[in-house]
Structure formats: C-alpha cells, structure tokens
Amino acid sequence: MLSDLSRMEVIWLAIGLIGQGLFTGRFLVQWICSERVKRSVIPMAFWYLSLAGGLVLLSYALYRQDPVFILGQLIGAFIYLRNIYFSLRERRYQDVNT
C-alpha cells in the first residue's frame, strides 16, 4: 500500500497522522487531569492540542481538497480559539481580583 504512494503522498500521510495524534492526545490529557482531581476538568492543554491538531488536520484536508473535512476543521479551529480566549480572559480577571 505505502509502496504505491509517491514521496509527497507519504509526507502528507505523515502530516495527517501527526495531526490526528495531536488531536487524540487531547483526550489523554483531559483524562489524566480529570483522574488526578477525581472530577471532570478540561485543562488548557486540551484546547491547545485541539487547536494544533485541528490546524494540522486542516492543512491535510486542504491538500486532499476535501470540502467536508475542511469545513469541519475550520469550524473546530474557531471554537478552539474562542475557548482559549475565554480561558485566558477568565485567568486574567481572576489574577486582577486576587
């Protein structure tokens, strides 16, 4: 299967797998953090891994010219950025009021 692919296709396949690895890593981070405190939490690393994985997958989707995949990753990236913004704003507000 891989022997039928060009060098460029193999590179893009690796990029896609890296993006998927980053995206999957967010669940591991969330699970480990929740286990530590014995309640469900969403750490900042979850959002950063979501954004990084989503952007890498977006680049892969653009290369593949897959409109469904592109749209899904664009919407996801917006949501991840928005959650990062809200989290950072809340931290700043807490720091000012402490």
MMTF fields as JSON, N, C-alpha, C and O atoms, coordinates in Angstrom:
{
  "mmtfVersion": "1.0.0",
  "mmtfProducer": "UNKNOWN",
  "numBonds": 391,
  "numAtoms": 392,
  "numGroups": 98,
  "numChains": 1,
  "numModels": 1,
  "chainsPerModel": [1],
  "groupsPerChain": [98],
  "chainIdList": ["A"],
  "bondAtomList": [4, 2, 8, 6, 12, 10, 16, 14, 20, 18, 24, 22, 28, 26, 32, 30, 36, 34, 40, 38, 44, 42, 48, 46, 52, 50, 56, 54, 60, 58, 64, 62, 68, 66, 72, 70, 76, 74, 80, 78, 84, 82, 88, 86, 92, 90, 96, 94, 100, 98, 104, 102, 108, 106, 112, 110, 116, 114, 120, 118, 124, 122, 128, 126, 132, 130, 136, 134, 140, 138, 144, 142, 148, 146, 152, 150, 156, 154, 160, 158, 164, 162, 168, 166, 172, 170, 176, 174, 180, 178, 184, 182, 188, 186, 192, 190, 196, 194, 200, 198, 204, 202, 208, 206, 212, 210, 216, 214, 220, 218, 224, 222, 228, 226, 232, 230, 236, 234, 240, 238, 244, 242, 248, 246, 252, 250, 256, 254, 260, 258, 264, 262, 268, 266, 272, 270, 276, 274, 280, 278, 284, 282, 288, 286, 292, 290, 296, 294, 300, 298, 304, 302, 308, 306, 312, 310, 316, 314, 320, 318, 324, 322, 328, 326, 332, 330, 336, 334, 340, 338, 344, 342, 348, 346, 352, 350, 356, 354, 360, 358, 364, 362, 368, 366, 372, 370, 376, 374, 380, 378, 384, 382, 388, 386],
  "bondOrderList": [1, 1, 1, 1, 1, 1, 1, 1, 1, 1, 1, 1, 1, 1, 1, 1, 1, 1, 1, 1, 1, 1, 1, 1, 1, 1, 1, 1, 1, 1, 1, 1, 1, 1, 1, 1, 1, 1, 1, 1, 1, 1, 1, 1, 1, 1, 1, 1, 1, 1, 1, 1, 1, 1, 1, 1, 1, 1, 1, 1, 1, 1, 1, 1, 1, 1, 1, 1, 1, 1, 1, 1, 1, 1, 1, 1, 1, 1, 1, 1, 1, 1, 1, 1, 1, 1, 1, 1, 1, 1, 1, 1, 1, 1, 1, 1, 1],
  "groupList": [{"groupName": "MET", "atomNameList": ["N", "CA", "C", "O"], "elementList": ["N", "C", "C", "O"], "formalChargeList": [0, 0, 0, 0], "bondAtomList": [1, 0, 2, 1, 3, 2], "bondOrderList": [1, 1, 2], "singleLetterCode": "M", "chemCompType": "L-PEPTIDE LINKING"}, {"groupName": "LEU", "atomNameList": ["N", "CA", "C", "O"], "elementList": ["N", "C", "C", "O"], "formalChargeList": [0, 0, 0, 0], "bondAtomList": [1, 0, 2, 1, 3, 2], "bondOrderList": [1, 1, 2], "singleLetterCode": "L", "chemCompType": "L-PEPTIDE LINKING"}, {"groupName": "SER", "atomNameList": ["N", "CA", "C", "O"], "elementList": ["N", "C", "C", "O"], "formalChargeList": [0, 0, 0, 0], "bondAtomList": [1, 0, 2, 1, 3, 2], "bondOrderList": [1, 1, 2], "singleLetterCode": "S", "chemCompType": "L-PEPTIDE LINKING"}, {"groupName": "ASP", "atomNameList": ["N", "CA", "C", "O"], "elementList": ["N", "C", "C", "O"], "formalChargeList": [0, 0, 0, 0], "bondAtomList": [1, 0, 2, 1, 3, 2], "bondOrderList": [1, 1, 2], "singleLetterCode": "D", "chemCompType": "L-PEPTIDE LINKING"}, {"groupName": "ARG", "atomNameList": ["N", "CA", "C", "O"], "elementList": ["N", "C", "C", "O"], "formalChargeList": [0, 0, 0, 0], "bondAtomList": [1, 0, 2, 1, 3, 2], "bondOrderList": [1, 1, 2], "singleLetterCode": "R", "chemCompType": "L-PEPTIDE LINKING"}, {"groupName": "GLU", "atomNameList": ["N", "CA", "C", "O"], "elementList": ["N", "C", "C", "O"], "formalChargeList": [0, 0, 0, 0], "bondAtomList": [1, 0, 2, 1, 3, 2], "bondOrderList": [1, 1, 2], "singleLetterCode": "E", "chemCompType": "L-PEPTIDE LINKING"}, {"groupName": "VAL", "atomNameList": ["N", "CA", "C", "O"], "elementList": ["N", "C", "C", "O"], "formalChargeList": [0, 0, 0, 0], "bondAtomList": [1, 0, 2, 1, 3, 2], "bondOrderList": [1, 1, 2], "singleLetterCode": "V", "chemCompType": "L-PEPTIDE LINKING"}, {"groupName": "ILE", "atomNameList": ["N", "CA", "C", "O"], "elementList": ["N", "C", "C", "O"], "formalChargeList": [0, 0, 0, 0], "bondAtomList": [1, 0, 2, 1, 3, 2], "bondOrderList": [1, 1, 2], "singleLetterCode": "I", "chemCompType": "L-PEPTIDE LINKING"}, {"groupName": "TRP", "atomNameList": ["N", "CA", "C", "O"], "elementList": ["N", "C", "C", "O"], "formalChargeList": [0, 0, 0, 0], "bondAtomList": [1, 0, 2, 1, 3, 2], "bondOrderList": [1, 1, 2], "singleLetterCode": "W", "chemCompType": "L-PEPTIDE LINKING"}, {"groupName": "ALA", "atomNameList": ["N", "CA", "C", "O"], "elementList": ["N", "C", "C", "O"], "formalChargeList": [0, 0, 0, 0], "bondAtomList": [1, 0, 2, 1, 3, 2], "bondOrderList": [1, 1, 2], "singleLetterCode": "A", "chemCompType": "L-PEPTIDE LINKING"}, {"groupName": "GLY", "atomNameList": ["N", "CA", "C", "O"], "elementList": ["N", "C", "C", "O"], "formalChargeList": [0, 0, 0, 0], "bondAtomList": [1, 0, 2, 1, 3, 2], "bondOrderList": [1, 1, 2], "singleLetterCode": "G", "chemCompType": "PEPTIDE LINKING"}, {"groupName": "GLN", "atomNameList": ["N", "CA", "C", "O"], "elementList": ["N", "C", "C", "O"], "formalChargeList": [0, 0, 0, 0], "bondAtomList": [1, 0, 2, 1, 3, 2], "bondOrderList": [1, 1, 2], "singleLetterCode": "Q", "chemCompType": "L-PEPTIDE LINKING"}, {"groupName": "PHE", "atomNameList": ["N", "CA", "C", "O"], "elementList": ["N", "C", "C", "O"], "formalChargeList": [0, 0, 0, 0], "bondAtomList": [1, 0, 2, 1, 3, 2], "bondOrderList": [1, 1, 2], "singleLetterCode": "F", "chemCompType": "L-PEPTIDE LINKING"}, {"groupName": "THR", "atomNameList": ["N", "CA", "C", "O"], "elementList": ["N", "C", "C", "O"], "formalChargeList": [0, 0, 0, 0], "bondAtomList": [1, 0, 2, 1, 3, 2], "bondOrderList": [1, 1, 2], "singleLetterCode": "T", "chemCompType": "L-PEPTIDE LINKING"}, {"groupName": "CYS", "atomNameList": ["N", "CA", "C", "O"], "elementList": ["N", "C", "C", "O"], "formalChargeList": [0, 0, 0, 0], "bondAtomList": [1, 0, 2, 1, 3, 2], "bondOrderList": [1, 1, 2], "singleLetterCode": "C", "chemCompType": "L-PEPTIDE LINKING"}, {"groupName": "LYS", "atomNameList": ["N", "CA", "C", "O"], "elementList": ["N", "C", "C", "O"], "formalChargeList": [0, 0, 0, 0], "bondAtomList": [1, 0, 2, 1, 3, 2], "bondOrderList": [1, 1, 2], "singleLetterCode": "K", "chemCompType": "L-PEPTIDE LINKING"}, {"groupName": "PRO", "atomNameList": ["N", "CA", "C", "O"], "elementList": ["N", "C", "C", "O"], "formalChargeList": [0, 0, 0, 0], "bondAtomList": [1, 0, 2, 1, 3, 2], "bondOrderList": [1, 1, 2], "singleLetterCode": "P", "chemCompType": "L-PEPTIDE LINKING"}, {"groupName": "TYR", "atomNameList": ["N", "CA", "C", "O"], "elementList": ["N", "C", "C", "O"], "formalChargeList": [0, 0, 0, 0], "bondAtomList": [1, 0, 2, 1, 3, 2], "bondOrderList": [1, 1, 2], "singleLetterCode": "Y", "chemCompType": "L-PEPTIDE LINKING"}, {"groupName": "ASN", "atomNameList": ["N", "CA", "C", "O"], "elementList": ["N", "C", "C", "O"], "formalChargeList": [0, 0, 0, 0], "bondAtomList": [1, 0, 2, 1, 3, 2], "bondOrderList": [1, 1, 2], "singleLetterCode": "N", "chemCompType": "L-PEPTIDE LINKING"}],
  "groupTypeList": [0, 1, 2, 3, 1, 2, 4, 0, 5, 6, 7, 8, 1, 9, 7, 10, 1, 7, 10, 11, 10, 1, 12, 13, 10, 4, 12, 1, 6, 11, 8, 7, 14, 2, 5, 4, 6, 15, 4, 2, 6, 7, 16, 0, 9, 12, 8, 17, 1, 2, 1, 9, 10, 10, 1, 6, 1, 1, 2, 17, 9, 1, 17, 4, 11, 3, 16, 6, 12, 7, 1, 10, 11, 1, 7, 10, 9, 12, 7, 17, 1, 4, 18, 7, 17, 12, 2, 1, 4, 5, 4, 4, 17, 11, 3, 6, 18, 13],
  "groupIdList": [1, 2, 3, 4, 5, 6, 7, 8, 9, 10, 11, 12, 13, 14, 15, 16, 17, 18, 19, 20, 21, 22, 23, 24, 25, 26, 27, 28, 29, 30, 31, 32, 33, 34, 35, 36, 37, 38, 39, 40, 41, 42, 43, 44, 45, 46, 47, 48, 49, 50, 51, 52, 53, 54, 55, 56, 57, 58, 59, 60, 61, 62, 63, 64, 65, 66, 67, 68, 69, 70, 71, 72, 73, 74, 75, 76, 77, 78, 79, 80, 81, 82, 83, 84, 85, 86, 87, 88, 89, 90, 91, 92, 93, 94, 95, 96, 97, 98],
  "secStructList": [7, 4, 4, 4, 1, 7, 2, 2, 2, 2, 2, 2, 2, 2, 2, 2, 2, 2, 2, 2, 2, 2, 2, 2, 2, 2, 2, 2, 2, 2, 2, 2, 2, 2, 2, 2, 2, 6, 1, 7, 7, 7, 7, 2, 2, 2, 2, 2, 2, 2, 2, 2, 2, 2, 2, 2, 2, 2, 2, 2, 2, 2, 2, 2, 6, 7, 2, 2, 2, 2, 2, 2, 2, 2, 2, 2, 2, 2, 2, 2, 2, 2, 2, 2, 2, 2, 2, 2, 2, 2, 2, 2, 2, 2, 2, 2, 6, 7],
  "xCoordList": [0.814, 0.0, 0.865, 0.723, 1.762, 2.633, 3.581, 3.986, 3.933, 4.865, 4.238, 4.958, 2.911, 2.227, 2.134, 1.736, 2.497, 2.376, 3.66, 4.758, 3.499, 4.666, 5.265, 4.645, 6.468, 7.137, 6.296, 6.177, 5.716, 4.887, 3.636, 3.223, 3.038, 1.864, 2.215, 1.435, 3.372, 3.809, 4.037, 3.68, 4.626, 4.848, 3.515, 3.362, 2.552, 1.251, 0.493, -0.247, 0.67, 0.081, 0.656, -0.079, 1.962, 2.609, 2.082, 1.84, 1.903, 1.356, -0.048, -0.377, -0.866, -2.216, -2.2, -3.0, -1.298, -1.199, -0.706, -1.162, 0.217, 0.688, -0.47, -0.662, -1.236, -2.397, -3.386, -3.913, -3.64, -4.566, -3.998, -4.743, -2.688, -2.047, -2.198, -2.5, -1.987, -2.176, -3.621, -3.897, -4.522, -5.945, -6.36, -7.141, -5.855, -6.153, -5.504, -6.069, -4.33, -3.621, -4.419, -4.235, -5.296, -6.098, -6.991, -7.218, -7.497, -8.346, -7.537, -8.016, -6.319, -5.453, -5.133, -5.169, -4.824, -4.526, -5.74, -5.608, -6.912, -8.127, -8.413, -8.794, -8.235, -8.488, -7.529, -7.957, -6.233, -5.232, -5.493, -5.443, -5.77, -6.043, -7.294, -7.324, -8.317, -9.545, -9.312, -9.839, -8.538, -8.235, -7.472, -7.694, -6.592, -5.801, -6.667, -6.426, -7.676, -8.524, -9.843, -10.656, -10.054, -11.252, -12.551, -13.585, -12.482, -13.68, -13.353, -12.186, -14.377, -14.156, -13.653, -14.31, -12.492, -11.917, -11.438, -11.144, -11.369, -10.815, -9.638, -9.834, -8.415, -7.235, -6.934, -7.396, -6.155, -5.771, -5.053, -5.204, -4.28, -3.569, -4.542, -4.201, -5.75, -6.772, -7.069, -7.13, -7.254, -7.588, -6.407, -6.585, -5.202, -4.023, -3.784, -3.452, -3.952, -3.805, -4.922, -4.691, -6.127, -7.24, -6.916, -7.107, -6.423, -6.098, -4.946, -5.03, -3.879, -2.719, -3.112, -2.81, -3.785, -4.207, -5.175, -5.087, -6.106, -7.083, -6.438, -6.828, -5.447, -4.775, -3.932, -3.88, -3.275, -2.505, -3.458, -3.187, -4.574, -5.556, -6.189, -6.52, -6.357, -6.867, -5.91, -6.345, -4.614, -3.644, -3.714, -3.619, -3.878, -4.022, -5.309, -5.307, -6.399, -7.674, -7.585, -8.156, -6.868, -6.67, -5.871, -6.187, -4.848, -4.062, -4.942, -4.856, -5.788, -6.67, -7.851, -8.559, -8.06, -9.167, -10.515, -11.364, -10.679, -11.901, -12.757, -12.461, -13.808, -14.589, -15.264, -15.385, -15.701, -16.341, -15.331, -15.619, -14.165, -13.079, -12.6, -12.353, -12.469, -12.024, -13.01, -12.607, -14.29, -15.313, -15.319, -15.388, -15.248, -15.237, -14.05, -14.196, -12.872, -11.678, -11.675, -11.179, -12.222, -12.309, -13.23, -12.89, -14.376, -15.309, -14.679, -14.772, -14.04, -13.371, -12.307, -12.228, -11.484, -10.404, -10.981, -10.427, -12.082, -12.731, -13.172, -12.961, -13.778, -14.262, -13.092, -13.179, -12.005, -10.846, -10.224, -9.872, -10.092, -9.55, -10.442, -9.95, -11.727, -12.673, -12.578, -12.613, -12.461, -12.333, -11.009, -10.962, -9.941, -8.654, -8.784, -8.311, -9.425, -9.645, -10.422, -10.029, -11.526, -12.339, -11.542, -11.63, -10.774, -9.986, -8.92, -8.728, -8.232, -7.198, -7.81, -7.248, -8.95, -9.639, -10.067, -9.927, -10.582, -11.005, -9.814, -9.918, -8.695, -7.49, -7.02, -6.66, -7.027, -6.616, -7.539, -7.087, -8.823, -9.808, -9.577, -9.662, -9.285, -9.023, -7.74, -7.674, -6.71, -5.439, -5.615, -5.026, -6.412, -6.642, -7.406, -7.162, -8.325, -9.182, -8.643, -9.374, -7.407, -6.823, -5.87, -5.293],
  "yCoordList": [-1.186, 0.0, 1.26, 2.101, 1.403, 2.581, 2.607, 3.679, 1.437, 1.392, 1.976, 2.338, 2.068, 2.636, 4.161, 4.8, 4.737, 6.181, 6.895, 6.36, 8.129, 8.948, 9.447, 9.354, 9.974, 10.514, 11.636, 11.719, 12.492, 13.599, 13.07, 13.619, 12.026, 11.431, 10.854, 10.973, 10.237, 9.678, 10.799, 10.663, 11.895, 13.046, 13.587, 13.853, 13.75, 14.269, 13.273, 13.676, 12.009, 10.993, 11.118, 11.026, 11.326, 11.508, 12.769, 12.76, 13.85, 15.081, 14.83, 15.269, 14.128, 13.794, 12.95, 13.171, 11.99, 11.139, 11.921, 11.681, 12.849, 13.706, 14.555, 14.672, 15.144, 15.934, 15.107, 15.562, 13.892, 13.015, 12.624, 12.492, 12.44, 12.131, 13.268, 13.036, 14.499, 15.666, 15.753, 15.995, 15.554, 15.645, 14.566, 14.836, 13.366, 12.273, 12.52, 12.158, 13.13, 13.415, 14.283, 14.205, 15.102, 15.975, 15.171, 15.572, 14.037, 13.201, 12.553, 12.414, 12.162, 11.579, 12.607, 12.295, 13.825, 14.896, 15.166, 15.298, 15.249, 15.53, 14.401, 14.649, 13.186, 12.021, 12.013, 11.841, 12.199, 12.187, 13.308, 13.082, 14.511, 15.639, 15.392, 15.715, 14.827, 14.531, 13.453, 13.541, 12.454, 11.394, 11.94, 11.497, 12.878, 13.45, 14.167, 14.067, 14.892, 15.66, 14.959, 15.467, 13.808, 12.99, 13.707, 13.518, 14.521, 15.166, 15.555, 15.63, 15.794, 16.135, 17.571, 18.511, 17.728, 19.052, 19.095, 18.067, 20.302, 20.497, 21.461, 22.672, 20.926, 21.78, 22.579, 22.238, 23.638, 24.45, 23.619, 23.87, 22.638, 21.791, 21.113, 20.863, 20.812, 20.215, 21.132, 20.686, 22.418, 23.371, 23.621, 23.759, 23.681, 23.882, 22.68, 22.848, 21.474, 20.282, 20.205, 19.775, 20.618, 20.658, 21.591, 21.245, 22.775, 23.759, 23.278, 23.343, 22.8, 22.331, 21.165, 21.166, 20.178, 19.033, 19.435, 18.95, 20.328, 20.797, 21.543, 21.361, 22.385, 23.139, 22.228, 22.413, 21.249, 20.289, 19.476, 19.249, 19.036, 18.296, 19.18, 18.698, 20.468, 21.388, 21.472, 21.468, 21.547, 21.597, 20.315, 20.353, 19.188, 17.908, 17.896, 17.435, 18.399, 18.449, 19.359, 19.057, 20.475, 21.37, 20.672, 20.793, 19.951, 19.196, 18.175, 18.013, 17.487, 16.462, 17.07, 16.368, 18.377, 19.101, 18.472, 18.248, 18.197, 17.57, 18.637, 19.015, 19.128, 20.233, 19.907, 20.787, 18.676, 18.302, 18.375, 18.935, 17.815, 17.801, 19.234, 19.602, 20.033, 21.429, 22.212, 22.908, 22.106, 22.844, 22.435, 23.29, 21.155, 20.67, 21.191, 21.582, 21.201, 21.671, 23.189, 23.698, 23.917, 25.379, 25.762, 26.627, 25.127, 25.41, 25.035, 25.791, 23.871, 23.44, 24.423, 24.755, 24.894, 25.839, 27.112, 27.641, 27.603, 28.789, 28.532, 29.37, 27.379, 27.035, 26.9, 27.373, 26.261, 26.086, 27.442, 27.693, 28.311, 29.645, 30.422, 31.119, 30.303, 31.011, 30.515, 31.316, 29.21, 28.669, 29.071, 29.336, 29.119, 29.592, 31.047, 31.423, 31.863, 33.273, 33.414, 34.178, 32.671, 32.751, 32.321, 32.953, 31.26, 30.767, 31.768, 32.016, 32.339, 33.331, 34.593, 35.182, 35.003, 36.183, 35.933, 36.813, 34.753, 34.415, 34.39, 34.855, 33.855, 33.834, 35.246, 35.551, 36.108, 37.493, 38.185, 38.934, 37.925, 38.514, 38.026, 38.807, 36.736, 36.177, 36.74, 37.009, 36.922, 37.483, 38.919, 39.315, 39.683, 41.088, 41.173, 42.075, 40.246, 40.286, 39.446, 39.171, 39.044, 38.252, 39.059, 38.542],
  "zCoordList": [0.0, 0.0, 0.0, -0.887, 0.983, 1.013, -0.179, -0.628, -0.69, -1.822, -3.095, -4.025, -3.14, -4.298, -4.236, -5.211, -3.103, -2.92, -3.307, -3.155, -3.815, -4.113, -2.803, -1.744, -2.896, -1.706, -1.087, 0.136, -1.922, -1.432, -0.732, 0.289, -1.263, -0.624, 0.743, 1.688, 0.851, 2.134, 3.151, 4.321, 2.702, 3.584, 4.085, 5.277, 3.185, 3.592, 4.468, 5.365, 4.22, 5.084, 6.498, 7.481, 6.595, 7.897, 8.583, 9.79, 7.826, 8.393, 8.944, 10.046, 8.177, 8.64, 9.904, 10.813, 9.963, 11.155, 12.369, 13.487, 12.16, 13.249, 13.778, 14.988, 12.863, 13.271, 14.064, 15.079, 13.604, 14.318, 15.678, 16.649, 15.749, 17.028, 18.025, 19.195, 17.564, 18.434, 18.902, 20.077, 17.974, 18.288, 19.284, 20.197, 19.122, 20.041, 21.398, 22.43, 21.404, 22.643, 23.596, 24.811, 23.06, 23.913, 24.85, 25.992, 24.371, 25.222, 26.339, 27.464, 26.023, 27.052, 28.14, 29.331, 27.723, 28.675, 29.556, 30.773, 28.953, 29.715, 30.692, 31.836, 30.258, 31.116, 32.309, 33.45, 32.042, 33.115, 34.12, 35.329, 33.626, 34.532, 35.365, 36.552, 34.757, 35.497, 36.549, 37.657, 36.211, 37.176, 38.378, 39.504, 38.154, 39.251, 40.277, 41.48, 39.796, 40.717, 41.019, 41.792, 40.421, 40.661, 40.286, 40.928, 39.252, 38.688, 37.246, 36.861, 36.475, 35.069, 34.943, 35.391, 34.333, 34.067, 32.619, 32.009, 32.094, 30.751, 30.901, 31.009, 30.906, 31.087, 29.814, 28.726, 29.976, 28.813, 27.758, 26.563, 28.187, 27.223, 26.27, 25.114, 26.738, 25.877, 24.699, 23.553, 24.989, 23.922, 22.999, 21.789, 23.557, 22.715, 21.8, 20.626, 22.334, 21.496, 20.458, 19.327, 20.835, 19.885, 18.727, 17.561, 19.063, 18.033, 17.154, 15.928, 17.773, 16.997, 16.094, 14.901, 16.669, 15.866, 14.774, 13.646, 15.111, 14.126, 12.972, 11.818, 13.273, 12.202, 11.315, 10.099, 11.921, 11.116, 10.248, 9.069, 10.828, 10.039, 8.965, 7.881, 9.259, 8.244, 7.06, 5.908, 7.335, 6.23, 5.405, 4.178, 6.082, 5.382, 4.546, 3.404, 5.115, 4.395, 3.177, 2.128, 3.316, 2.169, 1.072, -0.112, 1.472, 0.488, -0.222, -1.44, 0.541, -0.029, -0.783, -1.506, -0.613, -1.239, -0.896, -1.759, 0.397, 0.891, 1.58, 2.713, 0.921, 1.48, 2.811, 3.663, 3.009, 4.269, 5.409, 6.467, 5.195, 6.172, 6.44, 7.589, 5.39, 5.526, 6.38, 7.312, 6.071, 6.816, 8.289, 9.172, 8.549, 9.929, 10.716, 11.875, 10.097, 10.801, 10.966, 11.971, 9.992, 10.127, 11.286, 12.094, 11.364, 12.449, 13.786, 14.754, 13.84, 15.062, 15.512, 16.695, 14.573, 14.916, 15.531, 16.494, 14.984, 15.536, 16.98, 17.857, 17.219, 18.558, 19.537, 20.67, 19.11, 19.994, 20.339, 21.492, 19.337, 19.599, 20.56, 21.448, 20.383, 21.234, 22.684, 23.618, 22.866, 24.212, 24.857, 26.058, 24.076, 24.596, 25.034, 26.106, 24.202, 24.539, 25.849, 26.731, 25.97, 27.194, 28.42, 29.473, 28.291, 29.42, 29.843, 31.034, 28.871, 29.194, 29.793, 30.717, 29.274, 29.811, 31.253, 32.102, 31.532, 32.889, 33.841, 34.976, 33.391, 34.237, 34.552, 35.688, 33.531, 33.748, 34.749, 35.615, 34.614, 35.529, 36.952, 37.899, 37.108, 38.437, 39.024, 40.223, 38.185, 38.658, 39.145, 40.151, 38.444, 38.815, 40.124, 40.925, 40.349, 41.534, 42.69, 43.642, 42.623, 43.71, 44.539, 45.495]
}
